Structure formats: C-alpha cells, structure tokens
C-alpha cells in the first residue's frame, strides 16, 4: 500500500512546526531544512519508508502556501 500523501503532509507540517528535540532537523540561517533530512525523520516517526520525493510531492499538493520548497 502506498503512502497517504495528505496524511503525510499533516505529519510533515506538525514536525516542521514542532520538532522534537532529538529529530536532527536543523534549519539553516534562512530557516530551510533539506528534504532528505525531513524524509529521514518522518520515516523514523511513522515507521515507513519516506523518500525526499514523497515529501516534496506531499507538500506541493496539500500544503500550498504553508511552506516554501
């Protein structure tokens, strides 16, 4: 079964707004985080394989205007 991209987008937005202390999500000076890093953290969180492409597609479809890619 494939990933539910809408549900993935909700998880992504939550983790980006409320990163747990041990997530390894470190933003640069502009507040950007690498898609590969986000995918790795989400994979650990939901215990499923998530690729950087999944993150990008999910955010493009369901989080328009809330994040910049």
Biopython code that builds the backbone (N, CA, C, O; Angstrom):
import numpy as np
from Bio.PDB.StructureBuilder import StructureBuilder

atoms = [
    (1, "UNK", "N", (0.845, -1.168, 0.000)),
    (1, "UNK", "CA", (0.000, 0.000, 0.000)),
    (1, "UNK", "C", (0.897, 1.239, 0.000)),
    (1, "UNK", "O", (1.892, 1.286, 0.722)),
    (2, "UNK", "N", (0.548, 2.230, -0.800)),
    (2, "UNK", "CA", (1.348, 3.442, -0.891)),
    (2, "UNK", "C", (1.099, 4.393, 0.268)),
    (2, "UNK", "O", (0.220, 4.174, 1.100)),
    (3, "UNK", "N", (1.869, 5.417, 0.299)),
    (3, "UNK", "CA", (1.718, 6.431, 1.342)),
    (3, "UNK", "C", (0.482, 7.271, 1.091)),
    (3, "UNK", "O", (0.163, 7.580, -0.057)),
    (4, "UNK", "N", (-0.211, 7.641, 2.142)),
    (4, "UNK", "CA", (-1.312, 8.599, 2.060)),
    (4, "UNK", "C", (-0.663, 9.978, 2.110)),
    (4, "UNK", "O", (-0.267, 10.445, 3.178)),
    (5, "UNK", "N", (-0.556, 10.622, 0.960)),
    (5, "UNK", "CA", (0.184, 11.880, 0.876)),
    (5, "UNK", "C", (-0.465, 13.012, 1.660)),
    (5, "UNK", "O", (0.232, 13.889, 2.170)),
    (6, "UNK", "N", (-1.782, 13.004, 1.761)),
    (6, "UNK", "CA", (-2.446, 14.052, 2.536)),
    (6, "UNK", "C", (-2.120, 13.896, 4.022)),
    (6, "UNK", "O", (-1.821, 14.872, 4.710)),
    (7, "UNK", "N", (-2.181, 12.672, 4.496)),
    (7, "UNK", "CA", (-1.826, 12.426, 5.901)),
    (7, "UNK", "C", (-0.348, 12.722, 6.143)),
    (7, "UNK", "O", (0.020, 13.272, 7.181)),
    (8, "UNK", "N", (0.501, 12.353, 5.173)),
    (8, "UNK", "CA", (1.924, 12.652, 5.272)),
    (8, "UNK", "C", (2.154, 14.151, 5.386)),
    (8, "UNK", "O", (2.998, 14.589, 6.168)),
    (9, "UNK", "N", (1.413, 14.943, 4.615)),
    (9, "UNK", "CA", (1.591, 16.403, 4.672)),
    (9, "UNK", "C", (1.253, 16.942, 6.057)),
    (9, "UNK", "O", (1.917, 17.859, 6.541)),
    (10, "UNK", "N", (0.237, 16.388, 6.697)),
    (10, "UNK", "CA", (-0.127, 16.829, 8.053)),
    (10, "UNK", "C", (0.983, 16.491, 9.048)),
    (10, "UNK", "O", (1.321, 17.293, 9.919)),
    (11, "UNK", "N", (1.538, 15.299, 8.903)),
    (11, "UNK", "CA", (2.654, 14.901, 9.771)),
    (11, "UNK", "C", (3.857, 15.802, 9.538)),
    (11, "UNK", "O", (4.511, 16.242, 10.484)),
    (12, "UNK", "N", (4.141, 16.071, 8.272)),
    (12, "UNK", "CA", (5.275, 16.936, 7.934)),
    (12, "UNK", "C", (5.109, 18.328, 8.532)),
    (12, "UNK", "O", (6.029, 18.856, 9.157)),
    (13, "UNK", "N", (3.947, 18.910, 8.340)),
    (13, "UNK", "CA", (3.717, 20.264, 8.863)),
    (13, "UNK", "C", (3.840, 20.288, 10.385)),
    (13, "UNK", "O", (4.402, 21.229, 10.946)),
    (14, "UNK", "N", (3.324, 19.269, 11.049)),
    (14, "UNK", "CA", (3.443, 19.209, 12.501)),
    (14, "UNK", "C", (4.909, 19.132, 12.927)),
    (14, "UNK", "O", (5.346, 19.868, 13.812)),
    (15, "UNK", "N", (5.661, 18.238, 12.292)),
    (15, "UNK", "CA", (7.078, 18.081, 12.671)),
    (15, "UNK", "C", (7.902, 19.322, 12.351)),
    (15, "UNK", "O", (8.841, 19.649, 13.076)),
    (16, "UNK", "N", (7.560, 20.006, 11.280)),
    (16, "UNK", "CA", (8.307, 21.220, 10.939)),
    (16, "UNK", "C", (8.000, 22.361, 11.899)),
    (16, "UNK", "O", (8.865, 23.191, 12.178)),
    (17, "UNK", "N", (6.774, 22.405, 12.403)),
    (17, "UNK", "CA", (6.406, 23.466, 13.357)),
    (17, "UNK", "C", (6.812, 23.128, 14.784)),
    (17, "UNK", "O", (7.129, 24.016, 15.575)),
    (18, "UNK", "N", (6.800, 21.831, 15.110)),
    (18, "UNK", "CA", (7.057, 21.379, 16.482)),
    (18, "UNK", "C", (8.090, 20.263, 16.511)),
    (18, "UNK", "O", (7.771, 19.146, 16.918)),
    (19, "UNK", "N", (9.305, 20.536, 16.093)),
    (19, "UNK", "CA", (10.286, 19.445, 16.036)),
    (19, "UNK", "C", (10.661, 18.952, 17.428)),
    (19, "UNK", "O", (11.043, 19.745, 18.288)),
    (20, "UNK", "N", (10.554, 17.635, 17.652)),
    (20, "UNK", "CA", (11.026, 17.106, 18.931)),
    (20, "UNK", "C", (12.526, 17.368, 19.068)),
    (20, "UNK", "O", (13.221, 17.454, 18.056)),
    (21, "UNK", "N", (13.032, 17.493, 20.269)),
    (21, "UNK", "CA", (14.440, 17.846, 20.468)),
    (21, "UNK", "C", (15.441, 16.922, 19.785)),
    (21, "UNK", "O", (16.508, 17.379, 19.375)),
    (22, "UNK", "N", (15.132, 15.656, 19.653)),
    (22, "UNK", "CA", (16.104, 14.709, 19.104)),
    (22, "UNK", "C", (15.849, 14.371, 17.629)),
    (22, "UNK", "O", (16.221, 13.285, 17.185)),
    (23, "UNK", "N", (15.231, 15.263, 16.868)),
    (23, "UNK", "CA", (14.870, 14.928, 15.487)),
    (23, "UNK", "C", (16.003, 15.089, 14.495)),
    (23, "UNK", "O", (15.926, 14.550, 13.390)),
    (24, "UNK", "N", (17.027, 15.793, 14.842)),
    (24, "UNK", "CA", (18.123, 16.072, 13.916)),
    (24, "UNK", "C", (17.710, 17.025, 12.800)),
    (24, "UNK", "O", (18.446, 17.175, 11.825)),
    (25, "UNK", "N", (16.569, 17.662, 12.917)),
    (25, "UNK", "CA", (16.172, 18.668, 11.924)),
    (25, "UNK", "C", (16.795, 19.990, 12.325)),
    (25, "UNK", "O", (16.364, 20.635, 13.281)),
    (26, "UNK", "N", (17.800, 20.378, 11.588)),
    (26, "UNK", "CA", (18.497, 21.620, 11.882)),
    (26, "UNK", "C", (18.310, 22.553, 10.692)),
    (26, "UNK", "O", (18.724, 22.256, 9.572)),
    (27, "UNK", "N", (17.683, 23.675, 10.966)),
    (27, "UNK", "CA", (17.444, 24.657, 9.917)),
    (27, "UNK", "C", (18.678, 25.531, 9.731)),
    (27, "UNK", "O", (19.425, 25.790, 10.675)),
    (28, "UNK", "N", (18.875, 25.979, 8.491)),
    (28, "UNK", "CA", (19.983, 26.896, 8.229)),
    (28, "UNK", "C", (19.565, 28.305, 8.631)),
    (28, "UNK", "O", (18.499, 28.489, 9.217)),
    (29, "UNK", "N", (20.377, 29.281, 8.330)),
    (29, "UNK", "CA", (20.114, 30.667, 8.741)),
    (29, "UNK", "C", (18.804, 31.208, 8.168)),
    (29, "UNK", "O", (18.189, 32.097, 8.759)),
    (30, "UNK", "N", (18.378, 30.679, 7.027)),
    (30, "UNK", "CA", (17.128, 31.134, 6.399)),
    (30, "UNK", "C", (15.917, 30.326, 6.846)),
    (30, "UNK", "O", (14.797, 30.600, 6.416)),
    (31, "UNK", "N", (16.131, 29.335, 7.701)),
    (31, "UNK", "CA", (15.043, 28.502, 8.181)),
    (31, "UNK", "C", (14.749, 27.310, 7.294)),
    (31, "UNK", "O", (13.706, 26.674, 7.447)),
    (32, "UNK", "N", (15.641, 26.993, 6.372)),
    (32, "UNK", "CA", (15.440, 25.872, 5.456)),
    (32, "UNK", "C", (15.991, 24.575, 6.030)),
    (32, "UNK", "O", (16.970, 24.563, 6.777)),
    (33, "UNK", "N", (15.333, 23.490, 5.660)),
    (33, "UNK", "CA", (15.756, 22.159, 6.067)),
    (33, "UNK", "C", (15.810, 21.303, 4.803)),
    (33, "UNK", "O", (14.924, 21.411, 3.955)),
    (34, "UNK", "N", (16.823, 20.463, 4.662)),
    (34, "UNK", "CA", (16.966, 19.609, 3.483)),
    (34, "UNK", "C", (15.842, 18.577, 3.432)),
    (34, "UNK", "O", (15.486, 17.987, 4.452)),
    (35, "UNK", "N", (15.283, 18.362, 2.232)),
    (35, "UNK", "CA", (14.202, 17.398, 2.063)),
    (35, "UNK", "C", (14.633, 15.993, 2.496)),
    (35, "UNK", "O", (13.846, 15.258, 3.093)),
    (36, "UNK", "N", (15.860, 15.627, 2.202)),
    (36, "UNK", "CA", (16.345, 14.296, 2.589)),
    (36, "UNK", "C", (16.347, 14.133, 4.111)),
    (36, "UNK", "O", (16.023, 13.060, 4.620)),
    (37, "UNK", "N", (16.712, 15.194, 4.839)),
    (37, "UNK", "CA", (16.698, 15.142, 6.300)),
    (37, "UNK", "C", (15.275, 15.009, 6.823)),
    (37, "UNK", "O", (15.015, 14.244, 7.752)),
    (38, "UNK", "N", (14.354, 15.758, 6.222)),
    (38, "UNK", "CA", (12.948, 15.685, 6.620)),
    (38, "UNK", "C", (12.418, 14.274, 6.361)),
    (38, "UNK", "O", (11.744, 13.701, 7.217)),
    (39, "UNK", "N", (12.715, 13.714, 5.195)),
    (39, "UNK", "CA", (12.254, 12.368, 4.857)),
    (39, "UNK", "C", (12.769, 11.343, 5.858)),
    (39, "UNK", "O", (12.028, 10.450, 6.268)),
    (40, "UNK", "N", (14.023, 11.463, 6.251)),
    (40, "UNK", "CA", (14.619, 10.524, 7.200)),
    (40, "UNK", "C", (13.914, 10.593, 8.555)),
    (40, "UNK", "O", (13.619, 9.563, 9.161)),
    (41, "UNK", "N", (13.647, 11.807, 9.022)),
    (41, "UNK", "CA", (12.989, 11.986, 10.321)),
    (41, "UNK", "C", (11.555, 11.470, 10.270)),
    (41, "UNK", "O", (11.100, 10.813, 11.206)),
    (42, "UNK", "N", (10.846, 11.761, 9.194)),
    (42, "UNK", "CA", (9.464, 11.294, 9.077)),
    (42, "UNK", "C", (9.430, 9.771, 8.982)),
    (42, "UNK", "O", (8.552, 9.136, 9.566)),
    (43, "UNK", "N", (10.362, 9.186, 8.262)),
    (43, "UNK", "CA", (10.429, 7.723, 8.166)),
    (43, "UNK", "C", (10.556, 7.094, 9.548)),
    (43, "UNK", "O", (9.893, 6.102, 9.851)),
    (44, "UNK", "N", (11.399, 7.670, 10.369)),
    (44, "UNK", "CA", (11.569, 7.155, 11.736)),
    (44, "UNK", "C", (10.300, 7.358, 12.556)),
    (44, "UNK", "O", (9.942, 6.509, 13.373)),
    (45, "UNK", "N", (9.625, 8.475, 12.340)),
    (45, "UNK", "CA", (8.437, 8.814, 13.125)),
    (45, "UNK", "C", (7.264, 7.899, 12.797)),
    (45, "UNK", "O", (6.577, 7.420, 13.700)),
    (46, "UNK", "N", (7.028, 7.652, 11.494)),
    (46, "UNK", "CA", (5.858, 6.854, 11.105)),
    (46, "UNK", "C", (6.210, 5.395, 10.822)),
    (46, "UNK", "O", (5.332, 4.603, 10.480)),
    (47, "UNK", "N", (7.467, 5.039, 10.958)),
    (47, "UNK", "CA", (7.932, 3.659, 10.767)),
    (47, "UNK", "C", (7.600, 3.114, 9.382)),
    (47, "UNK", "O", (7.202, 1.959, 9.228)),
    (48, "UNK", "N", (7.774, 3.976, 8.377)),
    (48, "UNK", "CA", (7.598, 3.598, 6.972)),
    (48, "UNK", "C", (8.648, 4.332, 6.161)),
    (48, "UNK", "O", (9.137, 5.384, 6.572)),
    (49, "UNK", "N", (8.991, 3.783, 5.018)),
    (49, "UNK", "CA", (9.969, 4.440, 4.162)),
    (49, "UNK", "C", (9.343, 5.655, 3.500)),
    (49, "UNK", "O", (8.309, 5.557, 2.839)),
    (50, "UNK", "N", (9.982, 6.796, 3.686)),
    (50, "UNK", "CA", (9.549, 8.039, 3.054)),
    (50, "UNK", "C", (10.757, 8.601, 2.314)),
    (50, "UNK", "O", (11.824, 8.779, 2.901)),
    (51, "UNK", "N", (10.587, 8.879, 1.035)),
    (51, "UNK", "CA", (11.673, 9.431, 0.226)),
    (51, "UNK", "C", (11.521, 10.953, 0.145)),
    (51, "UNK", "O", (10.444, 11.492, 0.400)),
    (52, "UNK", "N", (12.591, 11.626, -0.207)),
    (52, "UNK", "CA", (12.561, 13.082, -0.375)),
    (52, "UNK", "C", (11.501, 13.470, -1.400)),
    (52, "UNK", "O", (10.844, 14.500, -1.254)),
    (53, "UNK", "N", (11.331, 12.648, -2.440)),
    (53, "UNK", "CA", (10.320, 12.924, -3.467)),
    (53, "UNK", "C", (8.914, 12.860, -2.887)),
    (53, "UNK", "O", (8.047, 13.640, -3.283)),
    (54, "UNK", "N", (8.674, 11.938, -1.950)),
    (54, "UNK", "CA", (7.368, 11.839, -1.285)),
    (54, "UNK", "C", (7.081, 13.111, -0.496)),
    (54, "UNK", "O", (5.965, 13.631, -0.516)),
    (55, "UNK", "N", (8.097, 13.599, 0.194)),
    (55, "UNK", "CA", (7.958, 14.833, 0.973)),
    (55, "UNK", "C", (7.605, 15.989, 0.041)),
    (55, "UNK", "O", (6.680, 16.755, 0.312)),
    (56, "UNK", "N", (8.339, 16.108, -1.044)),
    (56, "UNK", "CA", (8.119, 17.216, -1.975)),
    (56, "UNK", "C", (6.725, 17.163, -2.593)),
    (56, "UNK", "O", (6.026, 18.175, -2.619)),
    (57, "UNK", "N", (6.318, 16.014, -3.082)),
    (57, "UNK", "CA", (5.002, 15.887, -3.711)),
    (57, "UNK", "C", (3.893, 16.151, -2.705)),
    (57, "UNK", "O", (2.928, 16.851, -3.013)),
    (58, "UNK", "N", (4.021, 15.602, -1.516)),
    (58, "UNK", "CA", (3.014, 15.786, -0.476)),
    (58, "UNK", "C", (2.831, 17.263, -0.124)),
    (58, "UNK", "O", (1.706, 17.754, -0.028)),
    (59, "UNK", "N", (3.939, 17.953, 0.063)),
    (59, "UNK", "CA", (3.852, 19.369, 0.419)),
    (59, "UNK", "C", (3.344, 20.209, -0.749)),
    (59, "UNK", "O", (2.603, 21.167, -0.528)),
    (60, "UNK", "N", (3.715, 19.882, -1.968)),
    (60, "UNK", "CA", (3.230, 20.627, -3.123)),
    (60, "UNK", "C", (1.718, 20.483, -3.269)),
    (60, "UNK", "O", (1.031, 21.451, -3.592)),
    (61, "UNK", "N", (1.204, 19.296, -3.036)),
    (61, "UNK", "CA", (-0.231, 19.047, -3.220)),
    (61, "UNK", "C", (-1.087, 19.558, -2.071)),
    (61, "UNK", "O", (-2.155, 20.129, -2.296)),
    (62, "UNK", "N", (-0.629, 19.358, -0.852)),
    (62, "UNK", "CA", (-1.508, 19.568, 0.297)),
    (62, "UNK", "C", (-1.095, 20.669, 1.254)),
    (62, "UNK", "O", (-1.843, 20.978, 2.182)),
    (63, "UNK", "N", (0.047, 21.261, 1.065)),
    (63, "UNK", "CA", (0.493, 22.303, 1.991)),
    (63, "UNK", "C", (0.835, 23.597, 1.255)),
    (63, "UNK", "O", (1.687, 24.372, 1.690)),
    (64, "UNK", "N", (0.161, 23.806, 0.146)),
    (64, "UNK", "CA", (0.443, 25.024, -0.635)),
    (64, "UNK", "C", (0.285, 26.281, 0.212)),
    (64, "UNK", "O", (-0.714, 26.452, 0.910)),
    (65, "UNK", "N", (1.260, 27.136, 0.142)),
    (65, "UNK", "CA", (1.190, 28.385, 0.876)),
    (65, "UNK", "C", (1.662, 28.307, 2.317)),
    (65, "UNK", "O", (1.862, 29.339, 2.957)),
    (66, "UNK", "N", (1.844, 27.102, 2.835)),
    (66, "UNK", "CA", (2.270, 26.969, 4.233)),
    (66, "UNK", "C", (3.766, 26.749, 4.374)),
    (66, "UNK", "O", (4.343, 27.023, 5.426)),
    (67, "UNK", "N", (4.400, 26.250, 3.303)),
    (67, "UNK", "CA", (5.836, 26.037, 3.303)),
    (67, "UNK", "C", (6.377, 26.429, 1.936)),
    (67, "UNK", "O", (5.665, 26.380, 0.933)),
    (68, "UNK", "N", (7.638, 26.814, 1.914)),
    (68, "UNK", "CA", (8.312, 27.117, 0.648)),
    (68, "UNK", "C", (9.217, 25.953, 0.303)),
    (68, "UNK", "O", (9.964, 25.450, 1.143)),
    (69, "UNK", "N", (9.135, 25.536, -0.949)),
    (69, "UNK", "CA", (10.010, 24.447, -1.400)),
    (69, "UNK", "C", (11.076, 24.990, -2.289)),
    (69, "UNK", "O", (11.918, 24.235, -2.776)),
]
sb = StructureBuilder()
sb.init_structure("model")
sb.init_model(0)
sb.init_chain("A")
sb.init_seg("    ")
for serial, (resi, resn, name, xyz) in enumerate(atoms, 1):
    if name == "N":
        sb.init_residue(resn, " ", resi, " ")
    sb.init_atom(name, np.array(xyz, "f"), 0.0, 1.0, " ", f" {name:<3s}", serial, name[0])
structure = sb.get_structure()
